[in-house]
Amino acid sequence: MKSLQQQTEAKINEGRQKNPDFMKIVDDIIEQAKVFQQGNSAIDLGQKAPDFSLPNSNGQSISLIDLLQQGPVVVTFYRGSWCPYCNLQLRALQARLADIQALGSQLVAISPQVPDGSMTKDEMNNLDFFVLSDQDAKVASQYGVAWEVPAFLSQHMRVDRKLDLEAINNGNGSVLPIPATFVIDRDGVVTWRYVDVDYRTRSEPDDIIEALKKLT
């Protein structure tokens, strides 16, 4: 089975072939974000993870503090079910979920989409972890991974992809999370993290599992 990195690289190459001009502009935007060190304010190793209480697709409130009573928690931020790179990531995490749970840990995926629109019914049926809605990007901001969407990308999604992020995210389409993953121990402390402003790259499930093993 291909690693998540191999899958995402294939998706990036596919995009470069289909729309090289657009991908070049994305490359420039990502490079600029790195120059300005966007994402550097994300909570760091050894810091206490901010608590949160967010709704799942059924409107049930799920809190970090309650999950930590059962063991370590993996928290991953993703842009939404409309993002092909996010879907690759979620499927890769689902494929390794048994290994994550075997280490006494739970997985939580957070996006700014409204609870009843974060994923389709079929997609939800294929995921066995928590998918939560951070509509106002408040939790993403607390974790230091909220990102103001550049106007070019907003226009691309609205015009070329017919995506109305304002509707999808309940009026807050200008802010998306930087794809980031945090491993949080039972004391609520961040022991491992992956933060990259390039939304086309994601943490590898194997690396998450290795980080969890160090907690056992």
Backbone torsions as a table, in degrees:
resi	resn	phi	psi	omega
1	MET	NA	136.3	179.8
2	LYS	-68.8	145.1	176.2
3	SER	-69.9	164.6	178.2
4	LEU	-62.5	-37.9	178.0
5	GLN	-61.0	-42.8	178.9
6	GLN	-64.3	-39.2	178.7
7	GLN	-66.0	-42.7	-179.3
8	THR	-70.0	-36.7	176.7
9	GLU	-63.2	-38.2	177.0
10	ALA	-64.4	-39.9	178.9
11	LYS	-65.9	-40.8	178.1
12	ILE	-63.4	-44.9	179.2
13	ASN	-62.9	-36.8	176.7
14	GLU	-62.1	-42.1	178.5
15	GLY	-65.7	-37.7	179.3
16	ARG	-64.9	-35.5	-179.9
17	GLN	-73.2	-39.3	-176.4
18	LYS	-77.7	-38.7	-174.1
19	ASN	-145.1	71.3	-175.3
20	PRO	-61.7	-36.3	-178.9
21	ASP	-64.6	-44.7	179.5
22	PHE	-63.5	-45.4	-177.8
23	MET	-65.0	-31.8	177.0
24	LYS	-65.1	-41.2	178.3
25	ILE	-66.1	-40.0	176.7
26	VAL	-60.5	-44.0	177.9
27	ASP	-56.6	-43.4	-179.1
28	ASP	-65.6	-40.6	179.0
29	ILE	-64.1	-44.5	-180.0
30	ILE	-63.9	-40.6	179.7
31	GLU	-64.0	-40.0	177.7
32	GLN	-64.1	-40.7	178.8
33	ALA	-61.5	-37.8	179.5
34	LYS	-70.1	-38.1	178.5
35	VAL	-60.9	-41.5	179.7
36	PHE	-84.3	6.9	174.8
37	GLN	56.6	36.6	175.3
38	GLN	-65.8	135.4	-175.2
39	GLY	100.2	-11.5	-179.2
40	ASN	-72.8	-11.6	178.8
41	SER	-89.5	3.4	178.8
42	ALA	-62.5	145.7	179.5
43	ILE	-56.6	143.0	-169.7
44	ASP	-107.6	173.7	177.7
45	LEU	-59.0	138.1	178.8
46	GLY	87.5	-9.3	178.8
47	GLN	-88.3	154.8	176.8
48	LYS	-75.3	130.1	178.3
49	ALA	-75.7	130.6	177.6
50	PRO	-60.3	136.0	176.7
51	ASP	-71.7	155.3	176.2
52	PHE	-149.1	158.9	173.9
53	SER	-139.5	108.7	-172.9
54	LEU	-129.2	152.4	-179.8
55	PRO	-81.2	146.2	171.0
56	ASN	-91.5	-170.5	-175.6
57	SER	-65.9	-17.7	178.8
58	ASN	-97.3	3.7	-179.7
59	GLY	85.0	1.9	178.9
60	GLN	-77.2	133.3	-178.4
61	SER	-82.3	128.4	179.6
62	ILE	-118.2	126.7	-178.4
63	SER	-113.1	147.5	179.2
64	LEU	-64.7	-41.8	-176.5
65	ILE	-61.1	-35.3	177.7
66	ASP	-70.1	-40.4	-179.8
67	LEU	-65.2	-37.6	-177.6
68	LEU	-67.6	-20.5	176.4
69	GLN	-67.3	-18.7	-179.9
70	GLN	-99.6	-12.0	-179.8
71	GLY	146.5	-176.1	179.3
72	PRO	-60.2	156.7	-178.3
73	VAL	-130.7	136.6	172.4
74	VAL	-102.0	119.4	179.7
75	VAL	-111.3	122.4	178.3
76	THR	-124.7	133.3	177.7
77	PHE	-98.8	133.3	177.1
78	TYR	-136.8	161.8	-170.8
79	ARG	-76.6	-37.5	179.7
80	GLY	157.6	167.8	-177.0
81	SER	-70.1	-12.9	177.5
82	TRP	-78.5	-12.1	-175.8
83	CYS	-91.2	115.5	-177.4
84	PRO	-62.5	-31.9	179.1
85	TYR	-70.5	-35.0	176.7
86	CYS	-65.5	-41.2	-179.3
87	ASN	-65.5	-37.5	174.3
88	LEU	-60.2	-43.2	-179.4
89	GLN	-64.0	-46.8	-177.5
90	LEU	-64.2	-38.8	177.8
91	ARG	-66.8	-38.5	178.6
92	ALA	-65.7	-38.3	178.0
93	LEU	-68.6	-40.5	177.3
94	GLN	-60.5	-38.4	-179.1
95	ALA	-64.4	-26.3	-179.1
96	ARG	-110.0	11.6	-176.2
97	LEU	-61.4	-38.2	179.9
98	ALA	-60.3	-37.5	178.5
99	ASP	-68.8	-37.7	177.8
100	ILE	-65.7	-45.5	-178.9
101	GLN	-69.6	-30.6	178.2
102	ALA	-63.7	-21.9	178.3
103	LEU	-92.5	14.1	176.7
104	GLY	76.9	19.5	-174.9
105	SER	-113.0	160.5	175.8
106	GLN	-121.2	154.1	-178.0
107	LEU	-114.6	133.9	178.3
108	VAL	-128.5	126.7	176.7
109	ALA	-111.5	130.6	-174.4
110	ILE	-123.6	129.8	175.0
111	SER	-136.1	165.0	179.6
112	PRO	-83.4	3.4	-179.0
113	GLN	-69.4	152.7	177.5
114	VAL	-63.1	150.1	-173.8
115	PRO	-54.8	-39.5	-176.3
116	ASP	-86.7	5.0	-178.9
117	GLY	-128.9	5.7	-176.0
118	SER	-66.4	-33.9	178.2
119	MET	-153.2	157.3	176.2
120	THR	-72.8	165.6	-179.8
121	LYS	-60.6	-41.8	179.4
122	ASP	-64.1	-41.2	178.5
123	GLU	-63.8	-42.3	179.7
124	MET	-62.9	-37.7	-179.1
125	ASN	-66.1	-20.7	-178.9
126	ASN	-97.0	2.7	178.3
127	LEU	-116.4	133.7	-176.9
128	ASP	-113.8	22.7	176.7
129	PHE	-125.3	172.6	-176.9
130	PHE	-74.5	129.5	173.6
131	VAL	-118.7	112.5	-170.9
132	LEU	-115.2	159.0	-176.1
133	SER	-112.0	120.5	178.1
134	ASP	-112.0	72.1	-167.5
135	GLN	-60.3	-38.2	-177.6
136	ASP	-95.4	8.5	-179.6
137	ALA	59.7	20.7	-178.8
138	LYS	-65.3	-44.2	-179.2
139	VAL	-69.0	-40.8	176.1
140	ALA	-57.8	-39.9	178.4
141	SER	-66.3	-41.7	179.4
142	GLN	-62.7	-32.5	179.4
143	TYR	-87.8	-1.3	176.5
144	GLY	75.3	25.5	-176.7
145	VAL	-123.7	19.1	175.1
146	ALA	-80.0	138.0	-173.8
147	TRP	-133.7	125.6	176.9
148	GLU	-72.9	120.3	-176.1
149	VAL	-70.1	124.9	177.5
150	PRO	-59.2	147.0	-176.7
151	ALA	-57.0	-36.2	-178.9
152	PHE	-62.1	-44.4	-179.4
153	LEU	-68.6	-38.3	177.6
154	SER	-60.4	-43.9	179.7
155	GLN	-65.6	-40.7	178.9
156	HIS	-59.9	-45.8	-178.1
157	MET	-67.8	-36.6	-178.2
158	ARG	-74.7	-43.0	-173.9
159	VAL	-89.6	-50.6	-174.0
160	ASP	-82.0	-37.3	-177.1
161	ARG	-102.7	-3.4	178.3
162	LYS	58.2	39.4	179.9
163	LEU	-106.8	121.8	177.1
164	ASP	-99.0	91.1	-176.9
165	LEU	-64.5	-27.7	177.4
166	GLU	-62.5	-40.7	178.6
167	ALA	-74.9	-42.7	-178.8
168	ILE	-60.7	-39.8	-176.1
169	ASN	-104.9	21.5	173.8
170	ASN	57.3	49.1	174.1
171	GLY	88.0	7.0	180.0
172	ASN	-127.4	50.6	-175.8
173	GLY	-78.3	-6.4	-177.9
174	SER	-83.3	-9.4	-178.4
175	VAL	-123.5	127.2	175.3
176	LEU	-127.4	156.4	177.1
177	PRO	-79.0	144.0	165.7
178	ILE	-67.3	127.8	177.5
179	PRO	-56.2	117.9	-175.4
180	ALA	-147.9	149.8	179.1
181	THR	-133.2	135.8	179.9
182	PHE	-127.1	134.3	170.6
183	VAL	-99.3	123.8	-174.5
184	ILE	-119.6	124.8	-178.4
185	ASP	-78.7	177.5	-173.8
186	ARG	-63.4	-21.9	177.8
187	ASP	-84.9	0.8	178.7
188	GLY	83.6	17.7	-177.3
189	VAL	-101.7	137.8	178.6
190	VAL	-74.7	120.4	-178.8
191	THR	-109.5	-12.2	178.5
192	TRP	-159.7	147.2	178.8
193	ARG	-153.6	157.6	173.8
194	TYR	-137.5	118.6	-179.6
195	VAL	-135.8	124.0	-179.8
196	ASP	-147.4	124.2	-178.5
197	VAL	-67.4	-15.8	175.8
198	ASP	-77.2	103.5	-175.0
199	TYR	-66.4	-6.4	-179.2
200	ARG	-89.3	-4.0	179.3
201	THR	-119.1	144.4	-175.3
202	ARG	-138.2	162.4	177.2
203	SER	-67.8	142.8	-179.9
204	GLU	-82.6	130.6	178.8
205	PRO	-53.0	-36.5	179.0
206	ASP	-60.3	-37.5	-180.0
207	ASP	-69.2	-36.9	176.5
208	ILE	-62.7	-45.1	-179.0
209	ILE	-64.1	-40.5	177.7
210	GLU	-62.4	-38.6	178.7
211	ALA	-65.4	-38.3	179.0
212	LEU	-68.2	-36.4	179.8
213	LYS	-60.8	-30.7	179.9
214	LYS	-70.5	-13.4	179.9
215	LEU	-91.4	-11.8	-177.4
216	THR	-86.6	NA	NA
